[in-house]
Structure formats: C-alpha cells, structure tokens
Amino acid sequence: MQTISITISGKVQGVFFRQNTKEKAISLGITGLVKNLPGGNVYIIASGSTAQLKALVDWCRQGPPRANVTNIVTQEIALQEFNDFSIERH
C-alpha cells in the first residue's frame, strides 16, 4: 500500500472530473479523495497498490470525455488510510 497525490491541470473543472475520478477509483479499489483547487486544477490523494495507482494515473492523463488535461504531477506522500473514496467540496 502506498499513497500518492495527483494534481491535474487543464480544462478539468466543470467537466465532471471529480465524479468520474470517484467512480474510477472505486472500480479500481482505491481509497482517498478528490477536490477542486482554487486555481482551476483538480487534486487527488489516493491510497492503493502500485498497480491500482498506476491505473488511476493513466486514466487521469485523459480524464472524462469533456476534459482537456494539459499536465499531471504525481508525488508519493506519507501513507494515509481512508475508509472510502470521496469528493471533497468546499
């Protein structure tokens, strides 16, 4: 188990990126959270196996149909445990 952060840039807000990320993470068995950042990016914290996380990152490079991902930054962070995968709304 490991935890990574993923920051996605581009046209990623207003295109159901968070909802689609939640559905993808649940289907992969990943726990964590996804939220919009003030500057227009989407931020994910995800915990799972290396293979699960790679699959999520690969999906994030494209995102949902209406998204236009221009950049993605991943970073391994301290292990965090979550009960499920949720959308964090401000």
N, CA, C and O atoms as a GROMACS GRO file, in nm:
protein
  360
    1MET      N    1   0.084  -0.120   0.000
    1MET     CA    2   0.000   0.000   0.000
    1MET      C    3   0.087   0.124   0.000
    1MET      O    4   0.189   0.131   0.069
    2GLN      N    5   0.045   0.222  -0.078
    2GLN     CA    6   0.112   0.350  -0.079
    2GLN      C    7   0.009   0.458  -0.106
    2GLN      O    8  -0.103   0.430  -0.149
    3THR      N    9   0.049   0.582  -0.082
    3THR     CA   10  -0.039   0.696  -0.107
    3THR      C   11   0.034   0.794  -0.198
    3THR      O   12   0.153   0.822  -0.178
    4ILE      N   13  -0.037   0.844  -0.298
    4ILE     CA   14   0.019   0.945  -0.386
    4ILE      C   15  -0.076   1.064  -0.394
    4ILE      O   16  -0.196   1.053  -0.368
    5SER      N   17  -0.018   1.179  -0.430
    5SER     CA   18  -0.100   1.295  -0.464
    5SER      C   19  -0.089   1.312  -0.615
    5SER      O   20   0.015   1.286  -0.675
    6ILE      N   21  -0.199   1.356  -0.674
    6ILE     CA   22  -0.204   1.380  -0.818
    6ILE      C   23  -0.266   1.518  -0.839
    6ILE      O   24  -0.375   1.545  -0.789
    7THR      N   25  -0.196   1.605  -0.910
    7THR     CA   26  -0.251   1.736  -0.945
    7THR      C   27  -0.269   1.739  -1.096
    7THR      O   28  -0.173   1.718  -1.171
    8ILE      N   29  -0.391   1.765  -1.140
    8ILE     CA   30  -0.423   1.765  -1.282
    8ILE      C   31  -0.457   1.906  -1.326
    8ILE      O   32  -0.539   1.975  -1.265
    9SER      N   33  -0.392   1.949  -1.435
    9SER     CA   34  -0.414   2.083  -1.490
    9SER      C   35  -0.481   2.072  -1.627
    9SER      O   36  -0.476   1.968  -1.692
   10GLY      N   37  -0.544   2.181  -1.668
   10GLY     CA   38  -0.611   2.189  -1.797
   10GLY      C   39  -0.756   2.224  -1.776
   10GLY      O   40  -0.793   2.286  -1.676
   11LYS      N   41  -0.840   2.184  -1.871
   11LYS     CA   42  -0.984   2.204  -1.856
   11LYS      C   43  -1.036   2.084  -1.777
   11LYS      O   44  -1.081   1.984  -1.834
   12VAL      N   45  -1.028   2.096  -1.644
   12VAL     CA   46  -1.061   1.982  -1.559
   12VAL      C   47  -1.168   2.015  -1.455
   12VAL      O   48  -1.206   1.929  -1.376
   13GLN      N   49  -1.216   2.137  -1.455
   13GLN     CA   50  -1.327   2.173  -1.368
   13GLN      C   51  -1.448   2.202  -1.456
   13GLN      O   52  -1.436   2.258  -1.564
   14GLY      N   53  -1.566   2.162  -1.406
   14GLY     CA   54  -1.688   2.182  -1.483
   14GLY      C   55  -1.710   2.076  -1.589
   14GLY      O   56  -1.795   2.092  -1.677
   15VAL      N   57  -1.632   1.966  -1.582
   15VAL     CA   58  -1.645   1.858  -1.681
   15VAL      C   59  -1.668   1.722  -1.612
   15VAL      O   60  -1.644   1.617  -1.670
   16PHE      N   61  -1.715   1.727  -1.487
   16PHE     CA   62  -1.743   1.607  -1.407
   16PHE      C   63  -1.617   1.525  -1.378
   16PHE      O   64  -1.624   1.403  -1.363
   17PHE      N   65  -1.502   1.594  -1.369
   17PHE     CA   66  -1.376   1.523  -1.342
   17PHE      C   67  -1.380   1.456  -1.205
   17PHE      O   68  -1.339   1.341  -1.191
   18ARG      N   69  -1.429   1.528  -1.103
   18ARG     CA   70  -1.430   1.470  -0.968
   18ARG      C   71  -1.520   1.347  -0.961
   18ARG      O   72  -1.480   1.244  -0.906
   19GLN      N   73  -1.641   1.356  -1.016
   19GLN     CA   74  -1.734   1.243  -1.011
   19GLN      C   75  -1.678   1.123  -1.086
   19GLN      O   76  -1.685   1.010  -1.038
   20ASN      N   77  -1.622   1.148  -1.204
   20ASN     CA   78  -1.564   1.039  -1.283
   20ASN      C   79  -1.442   0.979  -1.214
   20ASN      O   80  -1.420   0.858  -1.220
   21THR      N   81  -1.362   1.062  -1.148
   21THR     CA   82  -1.247   1.012  -1.073
   21THR      C   83  -1.294   0.922  -0.960
   21THR      O   84  -1.236   0.815  -0.937
   22LYS      N   85  -1.398   0.964  -0.889
   22LYS     CA   86  -1.452   0.882  -0.780
   22LYS      C   87  -1.496   0.746  -0.832
   22LYS      O   88  -1.464   0.643  -0.773
   23GLU      N   89  -1.570   0.745  -0.942
   23GLU     CA   90  -1.618   0.619  -0.998
   23GLU      C   91  -1.503   0.530  -1.040
   23GLU      O   92  -1.505   0.410  -1.016
   24LYS      N   93  -1.400   0.588  -1.104
   24LYS     CA   94  -1.284   0.511  -1.148
   24LYS      C   95  -1.209   0.456  -1.028
   24LYS      O   96  -1.171   0.339  -1.026
   25ALA      N   97  -1.186   0.539  -0.926
   25ALA     CA   98  -1.113   0.495  -0.807
   25ALA      C   99  -1.185   0.380  -0.738
   25ALA      O  100  -1.122   0.282  -0.697
   26ILE      N  101  -1.317   0.392  -0.725
   26ILE     CA  102  -1.394   0.285  -0.660
   26ILE      C  103  -1.384   0.156  -0.741
   26ILE      O  104  -1.370   0.047  -0.684
   27SER      N  105  -1.390   0.167  -0.873
   27SER     CA  106  -1.382   0.047  -0.957
   27SER      C  107  -1.245  -0.018  -0.946
   27SER      O  108  -1.232  -0.139  -0.966
   28LEU      N  109  -1.142   0.061  -0.916
   28LEU     CA  110  -1.006   0.009  -0.901
   28LEU      C  111  -0.975  -0.037  -0.758
   28LEU      O  112  -0.871  -0.098  -0.734
   29GLY      N  113  -1.065  -0.007  -0.664
   29GLY     CA  114  -1.042  -0.044  -0.525
   29GLY      C  115  -0.951   0.052  -0.451
   29GLY      O  116  -0.888   0.015  -0.353
   30ILE      N  117  -0.945   0.176  -0.498
   30ILE     CA  118  -0.861   0.281  -0.438
   30ILE      C  119  -0.942   0.362  -0.339
   30ILE      O  120  -1.061   0.387  -0.361
   31THR      N  121  -0.879   0.403  -0.229
   31THR     CA  122  -0.943   0.494  -0.134
   31THR      C  123  -0.872   0.629  -0.141
   31THR      O  124  -0.759   0.639  -0.187
   32GLY      N  125  -0.942   0.733  -0.092
   32GLY     CA  126  -0.883   0.866  -0.092
   32GLY      C  127  -0.987   0.973  -0.112
   32GLY      O  128  -1.102   0.960  -0.071
   33LEU      N  129  -0.944   1.082  -0.179
   33LEU     CA  130  -1.034   1.194  -0.203
   33LEU      C  131  -0.993   1.270  -0.327
   33LEU      O  132  -0.879   1.260  -0.373
   34VAL      N  133  -1.087   1.346  -0.381
   34VAL     CA  134  -1.063   1.433  -0.494
   34VAL      C  135  -1.130   1.566  -0.466
   34VAL      O  136  -1.239   1.570  -0.409
   35LYS      N  137  -1.064   1.675  -0.506
   35LYS     CA  138  -1.123   1.808  -0.485
   35LYS      C  139  -1.073   1.905  -0.591
   35LYS      O  140  -0.968   1.885  -0.652
   36ASN      N  141  -1.151   2.011  -0.612
   36ASN     CA  142  -1.110   2.121  -0.698
   36ASN      C  143  -1.019   2.214  -0.620
   36ASN      O  144  -1.040   2.236  -0.500
   37LEU      N  145  -0.918   2.268  -0.687
   37LEU     CA  146  -0.832   2.369  -0.627
   37LEU      C  147  -0.872   2.505  -0.681
   37LEU      O  148  -0.924   2.515  -0.792
   38PRO      N  149  -0.848   2.612  -0.603
   38PRO     CA  150  -0.890   2.747  -0.645
   38PRO      C  151  -0.836   2.790  -0.781
   38PRO      O  152  -0.905   2.863  -0.853
   39GLY      N  153  -0.717   2.746  -0.819
   39GLY     CA  154  -0.658   2.790  -0.946
   39GLY      C  155  -0.710   2.719  -1.070
   39GLY      O  156  -0.666   2.747  -1.181
   40GLY      N  157  -0.805   2.626  -1.052
   40GLY     CA  158  -0.863   2.557  -1.166
   40GLY      C  159  -0.815   2.414  -1.184
   40GLY      O  160  -0.861   2.345  -1.274
   41ASN      N  161  -0.723   2.369  -1.098
   41ASN     CA  162  -0.674   2.232  -1.106
   41ASN      C  163  -0.761   2.138  -1.022
   41ASN      O  164  -0.842   2.182  -0.942
   42VAL      N  165  -0.741   2.009  -1.044
   42VAL     CA  166  -0.803   1.906  -0.961
   42VAL      C  167  -0.692   1.836  -0.884
   42VAL      O  168  -0.585   1.809  -0.938
   43TYR      N  169  -0.719   1.808  -0.755
   43TYR     CA  170  -0.620   1.746  -0.667
   43TYR      C  171  -0.677   1.617  -0.611
   43TYR      O  172  -0.790   1.612  -0.563
   44ILE      N  173  -0.595   1.512  -0.618
   44ILE     CA  174  -0.637   1.379  -0.571
   44ILE      C  175  -0.535   1.329  -0.470
   44ILE      O  176  -0.414   1.345  -0.489
   45ILE      N  177  -0.583   1.269  -0.363
   45ILE     CA  178  -0.500   1.188  -0.275
   45ILE      C  179  -0.555   1.047  -0.285
   45ILE      O  180  -0.673   1.025  -0.260
   46ALA      N  181  -0.468   0.952  -0.322
   46ALA     CA  182  -0.515   0.816  -0.348
   46ALA      C  183  -0.424   0.715  -0.279
   46ALA      O  184  -0.302   0.726  -0.284
   47SER      N  185  -0.486   0.616  -0.214
   47SER     CA  186  -0.414   0.507  -0.149
   47SER      C  187  -0.452   0.374  -0.213
   47SER      O  188  -0.570   0.345  -0.235
   48GLY      N  189  -0.350   0.295  -0.243
   48GLY     CA  190  -0.375   0.164  -0.303
   48GLY      C  191  -0.244   0.097  -0.336
   48GLY      O  192  -0.138   0.141  -0.292
   49SER      N  193  -0.251  -0.010  -0.412
   49SER     CA  194  -0.130  -0.080  -0.455
   49SER      C  195  -0.066  -0.002  -0.570
   49SER      O  196  -0.128   0.086  -0.629
   50THR      N  197   0.058  -0.035  -0.600
   50THR     CA  198   0.128   0.031  -0.710
   50THR      C  199   0.050   0.016  -0.840
   50THR      O  200   0.036   0.112  -0.916
   51ALA      N  201  -0.001  -0.104  -0.867
   51ALA     CA  202  -0.075  -0.130  -0.991
   51ALA      C  203  -0.206  -0.050  -0.995
   51ALA      O  204  -0.242   0.005  -1.098
   52GLN      N  205  -0.276  -0.046  -0.881
   52GLN     CA  206  -0.402   0.031  -0.876
   52GLN      C  207  -0.375   0.178  -0.903
   52GLN      O  208  -0.447   0.242  -0.980
   53LEU      N  209  -0.272   0.233  -0.839
   53LEU     CA  210  -0.242   0.375  -0.853
   53LEU      C  211  -0.195   0.408  -0.993
   53LEU      O  212  -0.229   0.513  -1.047
   54LYS      N  213  -0.117   0.319  -1.054
   54LYS     CA  214  -0.073   0.342  -1.192
   54LYS      C  215  -0.194   0.348  -1.284
   54LYS      O  216  -0.200   0.433  -1.373
   55ALA      N  217  -0.290   0.259  -1.263
   55ALA     CA  218  -0.411   0.259  -1.346
   55ALA      C  219  -0.489   0.390  -1.331
   55ALA      O  220  -0.541   0.443  -1.429
   56LEU      N  221  -0.496   0.442  -1.209
   56LEU     CA  222  -0.566   0.570  -1.186
   56LEU      C  223  -0.491   0.685  -1.254
   56LEU      O  224  -0.553   0.769  -1.320
   57VAL      N  225  -0.360   0.689  -1.238
   57VAL     CA  226  -0.281   0.795  -1.301
   57VAL      C  227  -0.296   0.789  -1.453
   57VAL      O  228  -0.312   0.892  -1.518
   58ASP      N  229  -0.290   0.670  -1.509
   58ASP     CA  230  -0.308   0.655  -1.654
   58ASP      C  231  -0.444   0.708  -1.697
   58ASP      O  232  -0.454   0.774  -1.800
   59TRP      N  233  -0.549   0.679  -1.619
   59TRP     CA  234  -0.682   0.730  -1.651
   59TRP      C  235  -0.686   0.883  -1.642
   59TRP      O  236  -0.748   0.950  -1.725
   60CYS      N  237  -0.620   0.938  -1.539
   60CYS     CA  238  -0.620   1.084  -1.518
   60CYS      C  239  -0.555   1.159  -1.634
   60CYS      O  240  -0.589   1.275  -1.658
   61ARG      N  241  -0.464   1.096  -1.705
   61ARG     CA  242  -0.397   1.163  -1.818
   61ARG      C  243  -0.498   1.200  -1.926
   61ARG      O  244  -0.476   1.295  -2.002
   62GLN      N  245  -0.609   1.127  -1.934
   62GLN     CA  246  -0.715   1.156  -2.030
   62GLN      C  247  -0.836   1.219  -1.961
   62GLN      O  248  -0.889   1.320  -2.006
   63GLY      N  249  -0.877   1.158  -1.850
   63GLY     CA  250  -0.993   1.209  -1.777
   63GLY      C  251  -1.123   1.177  -1.848
   63GLY      O  252  -1.125   1.099  -1.942
   64PRO      N  253  -1.233   1.239  -1.802
   64PRO     CA  254  -1.363   1.216  -1.865
   64PRO      C  255  -1.368   1.281  -2.004
   64PRO      O  256  -1.281   1.361  -2.038
   65PRO      N  257  -1.470   1.247  -2.083
   65PRO     CA  258  -1.475   1.292  -2.223
   65PRO      C  259  -1.459   1.442  -2.246
   65PRO      O  260  -1.394   1.481  -2.343
   66ARG      N  261  -1.516   1.527  -2.162
   66ARG     CA  262  -1.512   1.671  -2.187
   66ARG      C  263  -1.388   1.739  -2.130
   66ARG      O  264  -1.370   1.859  -2.149
   67ALA      N  265  -1.304   1.664  -2.061
   67ALA     CA  266  -1.182   1.722  -2.003
   67ALA      C  267  -1.074   1.738  -2.109
   67ALA      O  268  -1.072   1.668  -2.210
   68ASN      N  269  -0.984   1.834  -2.084
   68ASN     CA  270  -0.865   1.852  -2.168
   68ASN      C  271  -0.746   1.865  -2.073
   68ASN      O  272  -0.713   1.975  -2.029
   69VAL      N  273  -0.683   1.753  -2.043
   69VAL     CA  274  -0.572   1.751  -1.948
   69VAL      C  275  -0.446   1.799  -2.018
   69VAL      O  276  -0.406   1.747  -2.121
   70THR      N  277  -0.383   1.902  -1.958
   70THR     CA  278  -0.259   1.955  -2.016
   70THR      C  279  -0.136   1.916  -1.936
   70THR      O  280  -0.025   1.916  -1.990
   71ASN      N  281  -0.153   1.884  -1.808
   71ASN     CA  282  -0.039   1.845  -1.724
   71ASN      C  283  -0.087   1.763  -1.606
   71ASN      O  284  -0.199   1.780  -1.557
   72ILE      N  285  -0.001   1.672  -1.562
   72ILE     CA  286  -0.031   1.592  -1.445
   72ILE      C  287   0.098   1.576  -1.365
   72ILE      O  288   0.203   1.544  -1.420
   73VAL      N  289   0.087   1.598  -1.235
   73VAL     CA  290   0.202   1.586  -1.146
   73VAL      C  291   0.166   1.488  -1.036
   73VAL      O  292   0.067   1.505  -0.966
   74THR      N  293   0.248   1.383  -1.020
   74THR     CA  294   0.225   1.285  -0.915
   74THR      C  295   0.342   1.289  -0.817
   74THR      O  296   0.455   1.318  -0.854
   75GLN      N  297   0.310   1.260  -0.693
   75GLN     CA  298   0.413   1.259  -0.589
   75GLN      C  299   0.375   1.156  -0.483
   75GLN      O  300   0.260   1.153  -0.438
   76GLU      N  301   0.471   1.073  -0.443
   76GLU     CA  302   0.443   0.980  -0.334
   76GLU      C  303   0.448   1.058  -0.204
   76GLU      O  304   0.540   1.136  -0.181
   77ILE      N  305   0.348   1.036  -0.120
   77ILE     CA  306   0.340   1.106   0.008
   77ILE      C  307   0.326   1.002   0.119
   77ILE      O  308   0.314   0.882   0.091
   78ALA      N  309   0.327   1.047   0.243
   78ALA     CA  310   0.313   0.956   0.356
   78ALA      C  311   0.183   0.877   0.346
   78ALA      O  312   0.080   0.931   0.306
   79LEU      N  313   0.189   0.751   0.380
   79LEU     CA  314   0.073   0.664   0.373
   79LEU      C  315  -0.043   0.721   0.454
   79LEU      O  316  -0.028   0.756   0.571
   80GLN      N  317  -0.158   0.729   0.389
   80GLN     CA  318  -0.280   0.774   0.455
   80GLN      C  319  -0.387   0.668   0.434
   80GLN      O  320  -0.396   0.608   0.326
   81GLU      N  321  -0.466   0.646   0.536
   81GLU     CA  322  -0.572   0.547   0.526
   81GLU      C  323  -0.707   0.617   0.522
   81GLU      O  324  -0.736   0.706   0.602
   82PHE      N  325  -0.789   0.574   0.428
   82PHE     CA  326  -0.924   0.627   0.412
   82PHE      C  327  -1.022   0.511   0.416
   82PHE      O  328  -0.985   0.398   0.385
   83ASN      N  329  -1.145   0.538   0.455
   83ASN     CA  330  -1.249   0.434   0.456
   83ASN      C  331  -1.307   0.411   0.317
   83ASN      O  332  -1.353   0.302   0.286
   84ASP      N  333  -1.304   0.514   0.233
   84ASP     CA  334  -1.362   0.505   0.100
   84ASP      C  335  -1.297   0.610   0.012
   84ASP      O  336  -1.194   0.666   0.048
   85PHE      N  337  -1.357   0.638  -0.103
   85PHE     CA  338  -1.310   0.745  -0.192
   85PHE      C  339  -1.420   0.849  -0.198
   85PHE      O  340  -1.535   0.816  -0.228
   86SER      N  341  -1.387   0.974  -0.169
   86SER     CA  342  -1.491   1.076  -0.159
   86SER      C  343  -1.453   1.202  -0.238
   86SER      O  344  -1.337   1.226  -0.272
   87ILE      N  345  -1.555   1.279  -0.266
   87ILE     CA  346  -1.539   1.411  -0.327
   87ILE      C  347  -1.543   1.513  -0.216
   87ILE      O  348  -1.639   1.519  -0.139
   88GLU      N  349  -1.438   1.592  -0.206
   88GLU     CA  350  -1.433   1.697  -0.103
   88GLU      C  351  -1.481   1.827  -0.167
   88GLU      O  352  -1.423   1.877  -0.263
   89ARG      N  353  -1.589   1.880  -0.112
   89ARG     CA  354  -1.644   2.007  -0.163
   89ARG      C  355  -1.620   2.114  -0.057
   89ARG      O  356  -1.629   2.088   0.063
   90HIS      N  357  -1.590   2.233  -0.105
   90HIS     CA  358  -1.559   2.345  -0.012
   90HIS      C  359  -1.686   2.409   0.039
   90HIS      O  360  -1.680   2.504   0.117
   0.00000   0.00000   0.00000
